[in-house]
Amino acid sequence: MASVQALSENDRRIVAAWAADCAERVLPVFEREAPDDARPREAIARARAFSRGELDAAGEIRRRFVANRAAQVVDSPAAKAAAWAAGQASGVAHMGAHALGAAAYAAKAAALAADGNGPDEISWQLEQLSAPAREALLRLPAVGTDSSGPLGAGLLASGVLGAHIRAIQAAL
């Protein structure tokens, strides 16, 4: 049986566009430190292409960790979080819950960067949600309550990332 965190392919395509928006907003934080590393930008473009139905889930599942590796070439925690936001956005093809991961990492990147903060970023993210994306995200379990995916008891459920996801889910 598939994890409830996976969402249907249609719902994953819907939330992939929102996840890409969240990650793209903090992409400059990464690019200031690594202007020649295109992996996060390419991951965001793939998330958008997946959302439009131009890429299949299987191919994207194989590529979902590429952007995360870009975090190894930057030093600041904000730039690392921005790379992980892009990686989470590309991971939506695999599991819909990664959309909340993309938003949480983007809020973390904004909070760590000099030009923003987490709560303001979350407000912006929530304003970007389409009604279908909101409905899809409402199908996900509350962070920390289901161990069958990224919203389980691991990294996304703890610390600042967990707090950001809880804030997003509460606002939905």
Salt bridges, closest charged atoms under 4 A:
GLU9 OE2 - ARG13 NH2 2.65
ASP11 OD2 - ARG139 NE 2.67
ASP21 OD1 - ARG48 NH1 2.80
GLU24 OE1 - ARG48 NH2 2.60
GLU31 OE2 - ARG41 NE 2.91
ASP37 OD2 - ARG39 NH2 2.55
GLU54 OE2 - ARG52 NE 2.90
GLU60 OE1 - ARG46 NE 2.93
GLU60 OE2 - ARG63 NH2 2.92
ASP115 OD2 - ARG32 NH2 3.76
GLU121 OE2 - ARG25 NE 2.91
